[in-house]
Amino acid sequence: MHTRSEMDGGQDFMGTLVGRVTLADGQAIPGVLVTAASPAMAGERTCVSQESGQYVMRNLPPGSYDVSFQLEGFAPVEESAEVLAGSKAQVDVTMQVTSQEEA
């Protein structure tokens, strides 16, 4: 049987991806779909930015990640991040509103 502290200790081998999604003027953008993909894990991990524009993805295997940010009415953004074991990788992005002509 494992104790809680033994089980929690295993998370030190994982990393966290955090950040904030904003407009150029610093205004937060809630509801952005954030997708992280890496050869270090099977499939993708997703989350949605909160009212403050912040997002958090916990318990990611260490490795290189391609991170995409998408919300209808905004130009998509692609970034790269290196997630290390036991630490946080921060990826803050600025999104731009797409004009009606581009749609």
C-alpha positions in Angstrom: 0.0 0.0 0.0 1.3 3.5 -0.9 1.0 6.4 1.4 -0.1 9.8 0.1 3.3 11.3 0.4 4.8 8.4 -1.7 2.2 8.9 -4.4 2.7 12.7 -4.4 6.5 12.3 -4.7 6.1 10.8 -8.1 4.8 14.1 -9.5 8.3 15.6 -9.1 9.1 13.7 -12.4 6.4 15.7 -14.2 6.3 19.4 -15.2 3.7 22.1 -15.5 2.9 24.5 -18.4 1.5 27.9 -17.3 0.8 31.2 -18.9 -1.6 34.0 -19.7 -3.4 34.9 -22.9 -4.0 38.6 -23.6 -4.7 41.2 -26.3 -1.9 43.7 -27.2 -3.2 46.2 -24.6 -2.9 43.6 -21.9 -6.6 42.7 -21.6 -7.1 39.1 -20.6 -8.8 36.7 -23.1 -10.9 34.0 -21.4 -12.1 30.9 -23.3 -9.0 30.3 -25.4 -8.4 26.6 -26.2 -4.8 25.8 -25.3 -3.4 22.6 -26.8 -0.1 21.0 -25.9 1.4 18.2 -28.0 4.8 16.4 -27.5 6.5 13.2 -28.5 7.0 12.8 -24.8 3.3 11.8 -24.4 0.6 10.0 -26.3 -2.0 12.4 -27.8 -2.6 15.9 -26.8 -3.5 17.8 -23.6 -5.9 20.7 -23.6 -7.3 23.3 -21.3 -9.2 26.6 -21.5 -7.9 30.0 -20.3 -9.8 31.4 -17.3 -11.4 34.8 -16.8 -8.0 36.3 -16.0 -6.5 34.8 -19.2 -4.4 32.4 -17.2 -4.1 28.7 -18.0 -2.4 25.7 -16.2 -1.5 22.2 -17.5 -0.2 20.0 -14.7 1.5 16.6 -14.7 3.1 16.9 -18.2 6.0 14.5 -19.0 9.3 16.4 -19.5 10.0 17.3 -23.1 9.6 19.7 -26.0 6.0 20.8 -26.6 4.2 22.5 -29.4 1.5 24.7 -27.8 -1.4 26.2 -29.8 -3.9 28.8 -28.8 -7.3 29.1 -30.6 -10.4 31.1 -30.2 -13.0 32.0 -32.8 -12.5 35.6 -34.0 -8.8 35.6 -33.2 -5.7 34.6 -35.2 -4.4 31.3 -33.9 -1.0 31.4 -32.2 1.7 28.6 -32.1 4.5 28.5 -29.6 7.2 26.1 -28.4 8.0 25.2 -24.8 10.5 23.0 -22.9 8.8 21.4 -19.9 11.3 20.2 -17.2 10.7 17.7 -14.4 9.6 19.4 -11.2 9.3 22.9 -12.7 7.0 25.3 -14.5 7.4 26.4 -18.1 5.7 29.7 -18.8 4.3 30.6 -22.2 2.5 34.0 -22.3 0.9 34.9 -25.6 -0.7 37.9 -27.2 -3.6 37.2 -29.7 -4.9 39.5 -32.4 -8.5 39.9 -33.4 -9.1 38.8 -37.0 -10.9 41.3 -39.3 -14.1 40.4 -41.1 -12.3 40.5 -44.5 -10.0 37.7 -43.4 -12.8 35.4 -42.3 
